[in-house]
Structure formats: C-alpha cells, structure tokens
C-alpha cells in the first residue's frame, strides 16, 4: 500500500513564531528622492489702472427715436375702372381658314381598330375541342333491397317430410314444499365462536372538544416574581442643587455703536430720471414726412367681375338626331361563362388494377443462411473459440464429430477433429 503524504492534522508545538519572509530578508531599502516639480511664476499685477476706452465708445453717437410702428397692409389693390383697350393677341393674331382641311394624315399600313364586336373569349375557348365524355357507371351495388312481386315460397324439406305424431302430456315432477326447522335458529357463527377479541382499551381520541375552557374558580394572579421578590428599601438619587441667580447691581447700558453714530435722515421717493437730450426738442412740432409718404401715389381701385369673351356662344336648342353609339350599337344576349373547374368526383374505371412492378418481375428470392457463430454463447454452434488477433477480432474453427456404432453396452465415442 502506498504511503500517504497527507500531513497530519496535529498542531506543531514548541519553538518561537518567526515572522520572517523572503521579501523582508532580501529587500534592500534605497533612499528615494522626490520628483522635480516646476513651480510656476506667481502673477504680478501691472502698475497703473486699465484704460477701458474702446473705438466703439469713441465713435458711437447715441440717438433717440420712437420705436417703429407696425404697418398693416390693406391687401392687393385693384383698379376700379373698366379696362378699355385691345390686347396684342387680338391685334397680331390672324385666323386661318380651316374649312378645306380633310383631316390628319394617316398611312395605309397603320393599325385600324377591328369593326367586329369584342366577344371576350380566350385562346383556350377557341382551341379547346369539347368531347362528349360520358360519366362511367358506378360498380357499387345499390343499397336498396331487391323486391319481388311473386309470393314468398316458404316450403322446405322439413315441412314436406315431417309427420306430426301425437305427444303425451309431459310428466311434471311435483315440487316438495318447504318445511321450516323445528329447532330455533342459533345466531352463532364460526367467527363469533372462535374470535375472542384483542385485549386492550379502545384508542382514545385526542381531538380537542369544540367547547371553550371554563372554570368556576377565581383566576390566580400569583407569579414567580410576586412570590420570590422581596421589597428592598430604596433611597432617592442625589441631585445637585444649582446656585440661584443673583441680579447684578446697577443698570445695564443699552447703547450700541449703531445707536450712537446713526443719524436719521428724511426719506424721499425715488424719481425717474431722463437723459438731458430728451427735453431739448419736446416743444417743436413732429415732422412725420417720409420718402414713402411723399413719393407714393395712391390709385383708386375697384373690384369688377370677369367678362366673358364674345367668341363662342353655346347652343341652347335641344339635340334632334341619332348619335353614333345608338346607330352602331347592336345588343346581344349575354351568356354566363361556363366554369372549367373540375368536379370533385373520383376517376373510376371498370378495368382491373394492374399492380405489376419491375421489382416484382425481376426480383429473385434467395435463401439467406444464418451465421453459425451466433449460437456459440448458447452452446448450439459447431464452432469453438481459438484466439484473438491484434485488432481484437475473435477467431473460431469448426468442430467435426464422428459417431461409432455401439458395441454391447459401451457408450458412444466422440472424436473431435480440428481443422487446420
């Protein structure tokens, strides 16, 4: 058995505990220098005061004017008077004589619409030749019973050859009447006679009753604390008595620095101050003249309804004649298109079903022998195990038996021959 290298669970005793480690023994402490940190120069305030004057403050001239007012437009202004004149279109346009024009030029090879009425038939309707396919009769026999008009012939060989002989009355065996026993019935059974019962009491139910617990005795309020507790005399804890407040002699001086140095001044309401330039031209009249008001000329506008041209006047007389549609239209009787959808009836044939296949015609059944090695484990095979090769396959060899005739009462001798 191998020796176990597992350490024992017992604690080592004796000696001193050393806290030496490899890091503590081999570590050499080197002096460290602080890294160089560049100290930035301190800010020095320049001497003198900063001049806050800019070119904007020098060149800007402050102006005071009223805020711009919103201008409300009156919409598109149209001339009120009637336009009298002749436009350029009427002056320059020359109307050509179109009475001698025959019509648009069309080549003779151009496509011409057919004159026949469109029937809406497809290529399948034209090319399909309808054959008179009669429906095959069903081979299934009808379920109705076959009826015959002739009366039913119920004659049988038994009825013709049977000879009826007179029968004697059947002997009836008299039944014996019931006679009750004379002795009284004993209600004793084998179970009652042999069974004595198990000695013991009936198992008591531990189920509590559905009644509240009540007692006529007074409630005992005696507890362990009341029985064992002994009252000890108690003293009040010491409370330190503070000294009473004594008012100092004299009066308290209530004057403060604020009350001594503060001088009350009269309060005036703050007034709004306007710039000095706002009061210079207040008395002068306001000049409201602008370039828009001086140069704009207001025209008189009026809304007029559009006028119709005098070129075309529609004819209000009713049409008396025959239209092209009524003249050429020929009504035809409408026939609904026949549905070519196949019906759901199964295809039936009166010929016998031919189930011959190439497999059934060309197949030749052969006898398959059972491998004799399968019966080795059961002891029914004529092979015996020899050895196992390098690949793990088992090798078997056949066993031959020869039976010799019996000589007297000798047992048969079996000779086993092993094939090389």
VOGU-3710 file (C-alpha; in Angstrom, 3 decimals, decimal comma):
1> xxxxxxxxxx> 0,000/0,000/0,000  1,321/3,429/-0,903  2,330/5,728/1,907  0,063/8,729/2,357  1,763/12,088/2,047  -1,109/13,948/3,605  0,123/15,980/6,609  -1,284/15,187/9,995  -3,902/17,487/11,449  -1,986/17,906/14,731
11> xxxxxxxxxx> -0,613/21,341/15,558  3,129/21,778/15,939  4,198/22,738/19,415  7,411/24,209/20,744  9,664/26,924/19,399  9,071/30,579/18,708  6,905/32,061/15,988  9,006/33,864/13,395  7,518/36,414/11,048  10,464/36,389/8,626
21> xxxxxxxxxx> 9,624/36,257/4,945  11,694/36,180/1,781  10,684/39,734/0,964  11,717/41,003/4,391  15,111/39,292/4,289  16,107/40,047/0,659  14,612/43,518/0,334  17,140/46,365/0,418  15,703/49,775/1,178  17,084/52,522/-1,074
31> xxxxxxxxxx> 16,750/56,230/-0,411  14,136/57,875/-2,592  14,224/61,442/-3,860  11,124/63,462/-4,560  10,476/64,138/-8,253  11,191/67,629/-9,563  8,094/69,774/-9,757  8,341/73,061/-11,631  6,911/75,911/-9,639  5,015/78,352/-11,921
41> xxxxxxxxxx> 5,676/82,034/-11,656  3,352/83,949/-9,449  1,034/86,521/-11,061  2,156/90,081/-10,665  -0,431/92,789/-11,143  0,753/95,514/-13,509  1,100/99,019/-12,157  -1,446/101,660/-13,012  -5,110/101,441/-13,963  -6,617/99,737/-17,026
51> xxxxxxxxxx> -7,930/102,070/-19,706  -11,444/100,893/-20,630  -11,829/103,190/-23,648  -12,654/101,436/-26,987  -13,143/102,641/-30,561  -16,864/101,816/-30,256  -17,246/104,152/-27,291  -15,326/106,914/-29,097  -17,121/106,810/-32,470  -20,662/105,780/-31,388
61> xxxxxxxxxx> -23,179/108,606/-31,412  -26,198/107,923/-29,266  -29,537/108,714/-30,939  -33,027/108,731/-29,508  -36,072/107,924/-31,631  -39,517/106,409/-31,270  -39,985/102,657/-31,701  -41,113/101,525/-35,170  -44,855/101,080/-35,575  -46,420/98,030/-37,190
71> xxxxxxxxxx> -47,660/98,631/-40,751  -50,898/96,921/-41,664  -51,366/96,240/-45,385  -54,817/96,628/-46,953  -54,292/93,673/-49,302  -53,964/93,607/-53,088  -55,187/96,813/-54,603  -57,068/96,567/-57,903  -58,112/99,235/-60,316  -61,705/100,279/-60,018
81> xxxxxxxxxx> -62,250/101,430/-63,596  -63,004/99,226/-66,611  -60,128/98,261/-68,875  -60,647/99,740/-72,311  -58,252/98,657/-74,990  -57,215/95,923/-77,401  -54,650/93,347/-76,347  -51,661/92,395/-78,504  -53,062/88,889/-79,051  -56,137/90,191/-80,885
91> xxxxxxxxxx> -54,104/92,665/-82,918  -51,336/90,325/-84,167  -53,224/87,006/-84,426  -54,538/86,095/-87,881  -57,236/83,442/-88,045  -56,675/80,812/-90,720  -59,388/79,272/-92,883  -59,786/75,586/-91,760  -62,821/74,732/-93,941  -60,886/72,859/-96,683
101> xxxxxxxxxx> -58,875/70,658/-94,317  -59,775/66,950/-94,709  -58,207/65,551/-91,587  -54,961/64,242/-90,170  -52,689/62,260/-92,496  -52,671/58,525/-91,668  -50,600/55,938/-93,530  -52,371/52,973/-95,121  -50,333/50,455/-93,096  -51,348/51,959/-89,849
111> xxxxxxxxxx> -53,295/49,867/-87,366  -57,049/50,049/-87,688  -59,346/49,048/-84,893  -61,479/45,955/-85,573  -65,077/46,501/-86,574  -66,395/43,260/-85,059  -67,728/43,231/-81,529  -65,315/42,038/-78,861  -66,615/38,742/-77,514  -64,128/38,397/-74,648
121> xxxxxxxxxx> -63,172/34,794/-75,457  -59,729/33,470/-74,604  -57,390/31,265/-76,652  -58,485/28,268/-74,594  -62,085/28,841/-75,708  -61,099/28,895/-79,405  -58,656/25,947/-79,398  -60,427/23,666/-76,936  -62,369/20,855/-78,588  -65,121/19,625/-76,348
131> xxxxxxxxxx> -65,596/15,860/-76,406  -68,654/14,040/-75,232  -67,269/12,396/-72,106  -69,960/10,276/-70,588  -69,747/9,546/-66,967  -68,893/5,965/-66,127  -71,470/3,974/-64,280  -70,770/3,096/-60,668  -69,913/-0,546/-59,916  -71,058/-0,193/-56,353
141> xxxxxxxxxx> -74,285/-2,122/-55,835  -77,271/-0,138/-54,707  -78,101/-0,250/-51,037  -81,815/-0,746/-51,630  -83,236/-4,220/-51,019  -84,357/-6,268/-54,031  -88,113/-6,716/-54,024  -90,143/-9,342/-55,890  -93,804/-9,336/-56,942  -94,229/-13,131/-56,579
151> xxxxxxxxxx> -95,264/-14,529/-53,180  -92,552/-15,894/-50,961  -92,132/-19,701/-51,262  -91,624/-20,872/-47,721  -91,747/-24,613/-48,427  -88,817/-26,592/-47,055  -87,861/-30,243/-46,987  -88,566/-30,353/-43,276  -92,117/-29,130/-43,730  -92,849/-31,601/-46,593
161> xxxxxxxxxx> -91,334/-34,730/-44,990  -92,239/-34,040/-41,361  -95,008/-36,240/-39,941  -96,668/-34,854/-36,880  -97,261/-37,513/-34,185  -99,463/-37,072/-31,128  -97,499/-36,293/-27,969  -98,318/-37,477/-24,489  -98,583/-34,878/-21,763  -95,223/-34,143/-20,176
171> xxxxxxxxxx> -94,701/-35,528/-16,687  -94,333/-32,743/-14,198  -92,368/-33,672/-11,101  -94,159/-32,397/-8,021  -92,175/-29,874/-6,037  -91,550/-30,510/-2,373  -92,975/-27,921/-0,097  -90,645/-26,067/2,226  -90,697/-27,169/5,837  -89,075/-24,877/8,340
181> xxxxxxxxxx> -86,722/-26,368/11,001  -88,232/-27,240/14,302  -85,204/-26,085/16,375  -84,751/-22,355/16,928  -82,104/-20,536/14,859  -78,871/-20,062/16,671  -77,088/-16,863/15,622  -73,735/-18,456/16,347  -71,055/-18,311/13,647  -67,555/-19,636/13,460
191> xxxxxxxxxx> -66,177/-16,096/13,700  -68,225/-15,328/16,814  -67,302/-18,612/18,363  -63,535/-18,549/17,690  -62,816/-14,789/17,810  -62,301/-13,579/21,354  -61,181/-10,076/20,554  -57,859/-8,350/21,278  -57,330/-7,425/24,920  -56,928/-3,697/25,379
201> xxxxxxxxxx> -58,768/-0,453/25,654  -60,231/1,459/22,794  -57,913/4,097/21,412  -58,918/7,404/22,893  -59,292/10,337/20,572  -57,003/13,245/21,322  -59,020/15,656/19,276  -59,962/18,654/21,439  -63,580/19,405/22,067  -65,171/22,358/20,353
211> xxxxxxxxxx> -66,059/23,902/23,708  -64,378/26,820/25,395  -62,474/26,108/28,599  -64,394/27,433/31,568  -63,824/27,179/35,295  -65,703/28,431/38,298  -62,552/29,084/40,344  -61,176/32,631/40,617  -58,152/33,477/38,500  -54,882/33,089/40,363
221> xxxxxxxxxx> -52,636/36,075/39,807  -49,727/34,615/41,749  -46,470/34,735/39,745  -42,875/33,775/40,461  -41,945/37,440/40,727  -44,644/38,080/43,319  -43,705/35,017/45,388  -39,895/35,306/45,291  -39,437/39,073/45,068  -38,503/40,803/48,297
231> xxxxxxxxxx> -39,036/44,529/48,514  -35,891/46,385/49,431  -35,816/49,905/50,852  -34,867/52,461/48,192  -33,165/55,815/48,586  -33,628/58,700/46,228  -30,659/59,554/43,986  -28,547/62,567/44,819  -29,482/65,663/42,840  -27,046/68,586/42,827
241> xxxxxxxxxx> -28,732/71,864/43,750  -27,673/74,748/41,496  -26,992/78,182/42,847  -29,798/80,671/42,481  -29,428/83,558/40,035  -28,420/86,849/41,552  -29,087/90,051/39,628  -26,021/92,247/39,319  -26,033/95,696/40,901  -26,608/98,749/38,701
251> xxxxxxxxxx> -28,385/99,244/35,331  -27,447/97,681/32,015  -26,103/100,071/29,398  -28,174/99,532/26,212  -26,285/101,963/23,966  -24,581/100,433/20,896  -22,248/101,785/18,258  -25,073/101,893/15,694  -27,410/103,791/18,003  -24,654/106,217/18,964
261> xxxxxxxxxx> -23,349/107,049/15,455  -26,526/106,632/13,306  -28,088/109,857/12,045  -31,689/109,652/10,847  -32,254/111,408/7,509  -35,550/112,299/5,789  -36,644/109,724/3,185  -37,688/110,946/-0,280  -39,356/108,952/-3,052  -37,095/107,919/-5,929
271> xxxxxxxxxx> -37,970/109,805/-9,128  -37,432/108,633/-12,714  -34,543/110,489/-14,383  -34,489/111,010/-18,099  -31,443/111,944/-20,120  -30,860/115,634/-20,756  -31,182/115,172/-24,533  -34,811/114,012/-24,221  -36,090/117,501/-23,252  -34,385/119,517/-25,995
281> xxxxxxxxxx> -36,942/119,199/-28,869  -40,065/118,488/-26,850  -41,855/121,742/-27,776  -41,089/121,504/-31,545  -43,788/120,056/-33,890  -43,346/116,464/-35,061  -42,279/116,104/-38,691  -43,933/112,891/-39,968  -42,957/113,259/-43,626  -41,158/110,243/-45,142
291> xxxxxxxxxx> -39,990/109,331/-48,624  -42,691/106,658/-48,794  -45,452/109,115/-47,892  -44,199/111,796/-50,313  -43,446/109,615/-53,395  -46,230/107,013/-53,182  -49,292/107,767/-55,299  -52,457/106,087/-54,204  -54,612/104,838/-57,072  -58,321/104,329/-56,968
301> xxxxxxxxxx> -59,079/100,593/-57,076  -62,385/98,790/-57,614  -63,303/95,121/-57,898  -65,026/94,102/-61,175  -66,342/90,731/-62,270  -64,514/88,942/-65,138  -66,136/89,384/-68,526  -66,882/86,555/-70,935  -65,435/86,650/-74,419  -67,839/87,098/-77,325
311> xxxxxxxxxx> -66,176/84,438/-79,467  -68,217/81,329/-78,521  -71,943/81,137/-77,803  -73,260/77,726/-76,772  -76,427/76,491/-78,494  -79,316/76,124/-76,105  -81,577/74,237/-78,600  -82,177/70,530/-77,857  -80,324/67,919/-79,948  -82,549/66,251/-82,542
321> xxxxxxxxxx> -80,794/63,353/-84,190  -79,219/59,931/-83,738  -75,877/59,560/-82,002  -73,061/57,298/-83,223  -73,419/54,973/-80,259  -77,124/54,394/-80,874  -76,581/53,952/-84,623  -73,794/51,312/-84,460  -74,565/49,527/-81,184  -76,159/46,082/-81,613
331> xxxxxxxxxx> -77,385/44,488/-78,364  -76,504/40,814/-77,888  -77,798/38,302/-75,394  -75,376/37,766/-72,545  -74,422/34,207/-71,724  -72,612/33,474/-68,476  -69,183/31,910/-68,908  -69,070/28,228/-68,098  -66,786/27,230/-65,244  -63,975/24,869/-66,227
341> xxxxxxxxxx> -63,257/23,955/-62,636  -63,027/20,136/-62,281  -65,679/18,455/-60,186  -64,793/16,635/-57,012  -65,859/13,175/-58,288  -63,152/10,490/-58,278  -61,962/8,922/-61,521  -63,393/5,419/-61,729  -62,556/2,649/-64,119  -64,046/-0,809/-64,713
351> xxxxxxxxxx> -60,696/-2,473/-65,568  -58,690/-4,415/-63,038  -55,918/-2,577/-61,224  -52,525/-3,574/-62,596  -50,094/-3,754/-59,673  -47,156/-5,331/-61,528  -43,820/-3,525/-60,977  -40,285/-4,084/-62,220  -39,239/-5,068/-58,708  -41,803/-7,852/-58,551
361> xxxxxxxxxx> -40,917/-9,032/-62,058  -37,087/-9,008/-61,802  -36,655/-9,905/-58,117  -35,366/-13,465/-57,431  -35,695/-14,563/-53,797  -32,588/-16,234/-52,370  -32,086/-18,274/-49,249  -30,081/-16,481/-46,551  -28,164/-18,746/-44,158  -27,917/-17,829/-40,501
371> xxxxxxxxxx> -24,374/-17,194/-39,239  -23,350/-20,212/-37,124  -21,301/-18,039/-34,783  -24,475/-16,602/-33,249  -25,104/-19,826/-31,315  -21,670/-20,078/-29,679  -22,714/-18,361/-26,463  -25,748/-20,659/-26,152  -23,691/-23,804/-26,812  -25,574/-24,693/-30,006
381> xxxxxxxxxx> -22,872/-23,875/-32,573  -20,350/-26,237/-34,189  -17,507/-23,699/-33,784  -15,091/-23,222/-30,912  -13,044/-20,157/-29,878  -9,329/-20,302/-30,742  -7,696/-16,911/-30,109  -7,985/-13,123/-30,522  -5,936/-11,331/-33,166  -4,109/-7,999/-32,813
391> xxxxxxxxxx> -7,132/-5,991/-33,907  -9,359/-7,559/-31,251  -11,252/-9,971/-33,553  -12,125/-13,421/-32,216  -11,131/-16,417/-34,359  -13,233/-19,617/-34,413  -12,689/-23,022/-36,064  -15,249/-25,711/-36,940  -15,656/-28,897/-34,860  -16,289/-32,248/-36,590
401> xxxxxxxxxx> -17,902/-35,183/-34,768  -17,916/-38,881/-35,761  -20,255/-41,442/-34,210  -19,184/-45,076/-33,966  -21,670/-47,983/-33,684  -22,422/-49,317/-30,199  -20,570/-52,489/-29,162  -22,594/-54,086/-26,435  -23,362/-51,625/-23,710  -20,444/-49,277/-24,449
411> xxxxxxxxxx> -21,117/-45,550/-24,624  -20,621/-43,734/-27,936  -17,158/-42,394/-28,534  -16,965/-38,961/-29,983  -13,873/-37,973/-31,791  -13,230/-34,362/-32,369  -11,235/-33,338/-35,358  -9,930/-29,857/-35,550  -9,410/-28,371/-38,937  -6,096/-26,772/-39,524
//
